[in-house]
Amino acid sequence: MNDELLTIVRLSLLVGGVATAGTLPVAFALAWLLARGRFPGKILLDGLVHLPLVVPPVVTGWLLLIAFAPAGPLGAALDRWFGTTVLFRWTGAAIAAGIMALPLMVRAIRLSIEAIDQRLEQAARTLGAGPWRTFATITLPLALPGVLAGAMLGFARSLGEFGATITFVSNVPGETQTLPLAIYAALQRPGGEALVWQLAAISVALSLAALIVSELLARRQGRRLHVL
């Protein structure tokens, strides 16, 4: 593997890893609200969470560009507080990938929470466990395989993100050029077919591995809950 391929793969793994790690707490909180919450506007929240699945990714990238532009609300705040920007940076690519992966992560985690028998939590409460202890000793361990499965699914989605990323942070080699963007660039280059094959093979291998791990974790949770 040459230096160009290594740079692209490393950047893709970095963007995918940061996107997944940064999105996971938000995804868990949203999944918990949707699984256990009873509040007005729950359907609207559910729709907003899943909106990136149905809206063209270019629209998502365009909205991110508006939000993080120097004059945008988030871009101005970043510049004022930290003197930085995410435009044309790998951090911006991670934000775009995380937002596009969020619906899949929320869905997987929500299903794992809904599959837990709440009678187990109620039994822990009757034995004197408080809400946080019940969550830490009953709910979280039972939901953990599903949470990890959602994380791996989100990671796989992050690796394949293209539309929102190229709209938001462009295609900058060594900075925002992840595997999908590198494949697109190679397709525009005369004689780039060999590189396209290499990049596509790496992309398929990484994504397939993440999906297999996600499926194995989901099956593991199913077996645990079945035993209980």
Sequence and secondary structure as in RCSB ss.txt:
>XXXX:A:sequence
MNDELLTIVRLSLLVGGVATAGTLPVAFALAWLLARGRFPGKILLDGLVHLPLVVPPVVTGWLLLIAFAPAGPLG
AALDRWFGTTVLFRWTGAAIAAGIMALPLMVRAIRLSIEAIDQRLEQAARTLGAGPWRTFATITLPLALPGVLAG
AMLGFARSLGEFGATITFVSNVPGETQTLPLAIYAALQRPGGEALVWQLAAISVALSLAALIVSELLARRQGRRL
HVL
>XXXX:A:secstr
  HHHHHHHHHHHHHHHHHHHHHHHHHHHHHHHHHH   TTHHHHHHHHHHHHHS HHHHHHHHHHHHSTTSHHH
HHHHHHHS   TTSHHHHHHHHHHHHHHHHHHHHHHHHHTS HHHHHHHHHTT  HHHHIIIIIHHHHHHHHHHH
HHHHHHHHHT  HHHHHHH   TTTT  HHHHHHHHHTSTT HHHHHHHHHHHHHHHHHHHHHHHHHHHHHHHHH
HH 
